[in-house]
Amino acid sequence: MIETPDIPCRCTYKVGDPKDKSPHCHEKWEPRKPGIYSSTLDAIGDTPMIRLDRLAKKEGIKCELIAKCEYFNSGGSVKDRIAIRMLQEMEKTGKIKKGDTIIEPSSGNTGIGVALVTAVMGYKCIIVMPQRMSLEKEYTMRALGAELIRTPASGFKGEDTHIGYAFKLQKETPNSHILNQYVNPYNPIVHYDVTAEEIIHQCDGKLDMIVIGAGTGGMVAGISRKIKERIPSCRIVSVDPVGSIMAEPPALNAAGVKPFEVEGIGHDFVPTVLAKDCIDQWIKVGDKETFLMARRLVKEEGLLCGGSSGTTVVAALEACRDLKAGQRCVVLIPDSIRNYMTKHLNDDWMIEKGLMDDKRRITCKEARDLMEKKGLDHLPIVTDDGSLFGVVTMKSLTAKLIRSGCTMDDNVSKALSPEYPTIPHDLTLGRVSRIVEKNLFAVINQTPTQGVFTITRCDFLNYITGPQS
């Protein structure tokens, strides 16, 4: 019998309970020694912690702000931890055998983790994922050998949802099993046994606040319980996107269930594994501030992280403002930038979703008129900070107007050339010559303060022959 993911939590845990009376298997954590791993699965865990000093300084944060970067796991997210632990526990009980099929409903990261683990451990894999999740996640799971099924909706009420369809599929598929991350106790237990121990070890037991996003809720449940046992004074903050209903008290969810763009956190139900007994505070964060912060983390701190990392850092900046110099706040960074190249990293997507102002206020008509006036075949488009956004050409403009339904009143971003040659500013004349021989023009890469330049064959000829009389 498969249990729905919103049944009440049945866990009888209390802080300080002796482990020998636990109904579950616990593992003793020890720092991993460096060496040569037997497989990619051995590289799951022991993720680094990185200070966010630049961001903290800009935001006026006095305490030490530290990111626990889970995208360093083999599959690129914190979900690798639960994937391997849930499967190992099923093997221990003899419930599965090599060649069986593992089915898992997932918003993507658990699916990638399960696909990775099953590929190495010798199981077939089917992942059921809502349609709204990124294509990058789909491509990664397929590359790992998983079969992927997309559903119109998320949740579990009805066979058109990813959880509901997974239940149906499991009944129809011989020798198949669902790990069921929403109910499986080893989702939070791996974070209790391992992730929390890593954090305590890396911080030498000095931790004043920890901020964690809530997806299934297993990570915040497991980590918060271990932290409260070992560092009772540490404040536990959990984060929920606006539009989700997982936060406490319920008044925080007053806006009700509504669509949100951030992936991997938030639900229209409260997952069974989300034990809230050790969470001190909940913070709600909207999509716009989420994605703008995720882009800042990439640009300002060099953290190649995903969108929900922005959600969690926004909440951390709010929660830790009362902390003083010498105190420490850790924020969990769940996944990597890999899964979102066509979403919040894409200016057009951000503008289309109303999450970022369009700084390129020039229409296709204005671009054409300017090219005609200047006698140009191309026009570089720059953002407000002077960096290159793209290049529109007469060829790309014509193609978009004829084939893609673009109009002259549309923003020029819809008519950008899909590719154009670039020239590093320190390239030798010989190599520049070869580039302009093959192309009508090329863009010279400069820093934003130096501006953006293009060079044509005529420009290059004039440069090498000197001033004309």
Buried (B, 14 or more C-beta within 10 A) or exposed (E): EBBBBBEEBEBEBEEEEEEEEBEBBEEEBEEEEEEEEEEBBBBBBBBEBBEBEEBBEEBEBBBBBBBBBBBBBBBBBBBBBBBBBBBBBBBEEEEBEEEBBBBBBBBBBBBBBBBBBBBBBEBBBBBBBBEBBBEBBBEBBEEBEBBBBBBEBBBBEEBBBBBBBBBEBBEEBEEBBBBBBBBBBBBBBBBBBBBBBBBBEBBEEEBBBBBBBBBBBBBBBBBBBBBBBBBEEBBBBBBBBBBBBBBBEEEBBEEEBEEBBBBBBBBBBBBBBBBBEBBBBBBBBBBBBBBBBBBBBBEEBEBBBBBBBBBBBBBBBBBBEEBEEEBBBBBBBBBBBBBBEEBBBEBBBBBEBEBBEEEBEBBBBBBBEBBEEEEBEBBBBBBEEEEBBBBBBBEBBEBBBEEEEBEBEBBBBBBBBEEBBBBEEEBEEEEBBEBBEEBBBBBBBBEEEEEBBBBBBEBBEEEEEEEEE
